C-alpha cells in the first residue's frame, strides 16, 4: 500500500497585495501561488500543500457563502525525466484531449451526470472551461484548466451560486501568469515518436552489446 504524505499549511489573513474593485463583497485581494497571481474576494484564504501518491498538489482556497473558490497547481505529468518520452500534448488536438481527460476524472470523482465544455483563450494560450452537473438545473462545479509548461493550473468554483455570478467571473478572469517560467503548451511527443525513440535507444544498446561480444571473442582467441 502506498503511503500518503500530507503537509497542511493555513494562511489566514496573509495578503500579498490588495486593491479595490466594484464587486459584490467590496475588496479584492491578490495572492500568489508559485509565481501565479490570482484575486480572491476575501482576506480569509487558506493554503493546502499536499503530496498524494508521489504527486505534489499546491492550492489556495476560500469560502464565500456556500461556494468554494480554489486555484490549484500540479505537475501535468509525473515520473518522466526524458522529455523525448513525454506524453504531454504535442498539438492542439492532443491538448484538448488532455483537458477532456482531466474533466472526465473530475466528473467521475463527483459522480456527475453531465459536463459542458468550452475552449477558451487566456492571453495567447488555449484553456478549457467546464461546467459539471449532477442535474440539468445547476452545476456543482465550474473549472477552468490551463496547461503551461510542465504544470497544470486549475481554477475551480464548487457550488457556484447565481447570486455570485459577477464575483465568479472576476475570480476566473483574474489569473496572472506573467511570472511563470514557461508558457509552452506543446512540449510532449507523439506516440509514434516515443516508440521510434525507444527503438533507437534499443538499437544503440544492441550495437554496443554485439560490439562487446566480438571484442571479448577476439580477446579470447588471442589467448
C-alpha positions, 0 to 999 in steps of 0.5 A: 500500500502506498503511503500518503504524505500530507503537509497542511499549511493555513494562511489566514489573513496573509495578503500579498497585495490588495486593491479595490474593485466594484464587486459584490463583497467590496475588496479584492485581494491578490495572492500568489501561488508559485509565481501565479497571481490570482484575486480572491474576494476575501482576506480569509484564504487558506493554503493546502500543500499536499503530496498524494501518491508521489504527486505534489498538489499546491492550492489556495482556497476560500469560502464565500457563502456556500461556494468554494473558490480554489486555484490549484497547481500540479505537475501535468505529468509525473515520473518522466525525466526524458522529455523525448518520452513525454506524453504531454500534448504535442498539438492542439488536438492532443491538448484538448484531449488532455483537458477532456481527460482531466474533466472526465476524472473530475466528473467521475470523482463527483459522480456527475451526470453531465459536463459542458465544455468550452475552449477558451483563450487566456492571453495567447494560450488555449484553456478549457472551461467546464461546467459539471452537473449532477442535474440539468438545473445547476452545476456543482462545479465550474473549472477552468484548466490551463496547461503551461509548461510542465504544470497544470493550473486549475481554477475551480468554483464548487457550488457556484451560486447565481447570486455570485455570478459577477464575483465568479467571473472576476475570480476566473478572469483574474489569473496572472501568469506573467511570472511563470517560467514557461508558457509552452503548451506543446512540449510532449511527443507523439506516440509514434515518436516515443516508440521510434525513440525507444527503438533507437535507444534499443538499437544503440544498446544492441550495437554496443552489446554485439560490439562487446561480444566480438571484442571479448571473442577476439580477446579470447582467441588471442589467448 
